[in-house]
Amino acid sequence: MKILVTGTSQGIGKAIAELFIKRGHCVVGMDRQDATIHSDSYTHYRLDVRDRENYPEISNVDILINNAGTQNEDDIDINLKALIYITEKYGVQENIKSILNIGSASGHTGAEFPEYCASKGGVLSYTKNVAMRVAPFGATCNSLDPGGVFTPLNDCVVNDPELWAQIMEETPLKKWASTEEIAEWAYFLTVTNTFCTGQNILVDGGESINYNFVWKD
């Protein structure tokens, strides 16, 4: 199948793209950074997802995974508006089999930066909207909403022993997820799953139970 993934140069998006390639799919990636995946089954477009005037023509997308995101940098424009633009162009069409939006536990709890929470909360409701509109194609649309994940975006707290100890106090399972683990969830929700739709799947080690957010000043 043809898989379109945004934000593929690092972190969760890169892990997702690599897993789909490993399992025999053709992946098209978008990122404002250069490609870090080198495979005959991978095509990379370097662009900012906000720049919808320059979106490439990509036909017959089977699975769309909206992963591109940021914190404290035009969060609503990048995390929500661009996700909508990408979905409306490539996802809501008769060939689609599944759409997955990478949300955040903070969209459920509100326990983070204001615009970030608002952007991810918008993703949750937009997911349900899209699920209704792609259902006539037999397609699913869900959001995968991680808590703590080991990505470069989180290095500033992962590498701070005091803050890390506080975070572990707030996380019942006393661990964070790897990007590879989140990629497995993405694969399950888009390829294996054919019936769960319109849902916001929270994968956070129990972090949201405590509703406290720990970050660097």
C-alpha atoms as one frame of an Amber mdcrd trajectory, in Angstrom:
protein
   0.000   0.000   0.000   0.965   3.646  -0.380   1.449   5.337   2.983   1.779
   9.110   3.417   3.427  10.197   6.673   4.182  13.771   7.724   7.149  14.655
   9.917   9.379  11.745   8.955  12.895  13.086   9.575  13.039  12.190  13.258
  11.128  10.834  16.218   7.781   9.096  15.936   7.291   9.878  12.248  10.616
   8.366  11.275   9.910   5.225  13.311   6.486   4.862  11.692   7.878   5.281
   8.179  10.649   2.763   8.815   8.219   0.174  10.201   5.908   0.421   7.190
   8.871   0.129   4.820  10.118  -2.916   6.722   6.711  -4.532   6.285   6.668
  -4.045   2.532   4.802  -0.786   1.997   5.749   2.225  -0.098   6.074   5.336
   2.053   5.884   8.974   1.025   7.267  11.325   3.649   6.978  15.063   4.208
   9.223  17.106   6.471  10.799  20.547   6.500  14.136  18.840   7.101  16.082
  16.701   4.648  15.383  12.988   4.414  16.980  10.728   7.000  15.474   7.551
   5.552  17.224   6.015   2.581  15.252   3.258   0.891  13.968   2.448  -2.589
  10.519   2.257  -0.988  10.678   5.811   0.365   9.977   9.133  -1.366  10.698
  12.364   0.494   9.242  15.840   0.002  10.987  18.637   1.843   8.320  21.201
   2.706   6.601  22.957   5.576   3.174  21.395   6.104   1.717  24.894   6.534
   2.617  25.697   2.913  -0.456  24.200   1.286   0.092  26.105  -1.941   3.092
  23.871  -2.608   1.673  20.476  -1.651   2.759  17.883  -4.224   0.278  15.846
  -6.206   0.225  12.387  -4.635  -2.428  10.052  -5.977  -3.999   6.931  -4.506
  -2.939   7.325  -0.893  -4.125   4.248   1.005  -3.107   5.314   4.515  -2.485
   8.827   5.796  -0.627   9.374   9.074  -0.558  12.973  10.297   2.458  13.108
  12.584   4.128  16.486  11.962   3.954  18.656  15.049   5.730  21.101  17.303
   5.624  22.738  20.748   5.558  26.520  21.251   6.004  27.304  17.566   2.771
  28.234  15.813   1.221  25.174  17.427  -2.301  25.754  16.145  -1.114  26.438
  12.592   1.199  23.404  12.478  -0.469  20.846  14.751  -4.064  21.531  13.779
  -4.590  23.704  10.701  -1.902  22.008   8.592  -3.167  18.600   9.702  -6.598
  19.602   8.411  -5.163  20.857   5.108  -3.205  17.620   4.573  -6.186  15.448
   5.452  -8.607  17.267   3.191  -6.189  17.035   0.241  -4.906  13.475   0.601
  -7.134  11.658   3.077 -10.783  12.326   2.326 -11.006  10.426  -0.955 -12.455
   7.146  -2.145  -9.150   5.222  -2.235  -8.397   5.836   1.449  -8.349   2.899
   3.845  -7.270   4.573   7.056  -6.298   7.940   8.524  -4.380   8.288  11.780
  -3.748  11.572  13.544  -0.951  11.693  16.105  -2.449  13.637  18.980  -1.241
  13.940  22.558  -2.265  13.021  26.078  -2.314  16.787  26.668  -5.300  17.054
  24.344  -7.206  15.012  26.938  -5.859  16.621  30.111  -4.985  20.196  29.162
  -1.782  19.779  31.194   0.719  21.548  28.956   1.312  24.810  27.068  -1.974
  26.582  26.211  -1.745  26.640  22.414  -0.286  23.138  22.326  -3.224  21.780
  24.353  -5.682  23.672  22.196  -4.124  22.369  18.991  -4.159  18.761  20.176
  -7.671  19.095  21.574  -8.757  20.234  18.134  -7.179  17.121  16.642  -9.382
  14.948  18.854 -12.647  16.475  17.628 -11.507  16.776  14.007 -10.691  13.046
  14.075 -14.336  12.279  14.807 -15.470  14.609  12.033 -13.243  12.879   9.481
 -14.259   9.415  10.702 -17.865  10.166   9.761 -16.878  11.459   6.335 -14.601
   8.566   5.329 -16.906   5.848   6.651 -18.759   5.653   3.298 -15.421   4.570
   1.768 -15.114   1.773   4.344 -12.200   3.643   5.934 -11.314   4.351   9.549
  -9.987   7.489  11.203  -8.602   7.573  14.733  -6.124   9.576  16.760  -3.188
   8.016  18.610  -2.464  10.189  21.639   0.862   9.413  23.327   2.113  10.601
  26.668   5.860  10.598  27.209   7.921   9.307  24.289  11.700   9.336  23.869
  12.057  11.876  21.045  14.451  14.795  20.458  11.599  17.171  21.315  11.668
  15.879  24.899  15.436  15.805  25.462  15.386  18.847  27.754  13.429  16.977
  30.436  14.735  13.477  29.772  18.288  14.722  30.377  17.429  16.637  33.552
  17.643  14.183  36.503  15.451  16.240  38.824  12.681  16.767  36.287  12.887
  13.166  35.113  12.362  11.956  38.680   9.274  14.169  38.965   7.911  12.855
  35.672   8.353   9.260  36.795   6.410  10.091  39.974   3.536  11.169  37.731
   3.691   8.069  35.512   2.229   4.907  37.094   4.137   2.528  34.802   7.409
   4.370  35.632   8.572   4.475  32.025   8.122   6.260  28.726   7.489   4.711
  25.308  10.038   4.292  22.563   9.240   5.645  19.123   9.236   2.050  17.877
   6.471   1.147  20.335   4.325   4.052  19.144   4.990   2.980  15.544   3.559
  -0.458  16.343   0.400   1.198  17.629   0.210   3.237  14.419   0.546   0.100
  12.309  -2.159  -1.696  14.283  -4.638   1.177  14.071  -4.207   1.654  10.322
  -3.515  -1.813   8.904  -4.798  -4.433  11.346  -7.797  -2.458  12.563 -10.835
  -2.193  10.296 -13.643  -1.527  12.806 -12.496   0.924  15.488 -13.087   4.443
  14.167 -13.662   7.956  15.467 -11.729   7.135  18.626  -8.948   8.932  20.492
  -6.563   6.223  21.697  -4.626   7.345  24.781  -1.233   5.611  25.177   0.545
   7.282  28.074   1.621   4.777  30.718  -1.146   6.075  32.966   0.295   9.601
  33.033  -3.089  11.254  32.439  -4.482   9.710  35.613  -2.490  12.249  37.648
  -3.136  15.340  35.492   0.139  17.053  36.434   2.544  18.354  33.799   6.268
  18.602  34.511   8.541  20.678  32.258  11.683  22.761  32.338  11.359  26.472
  33.278
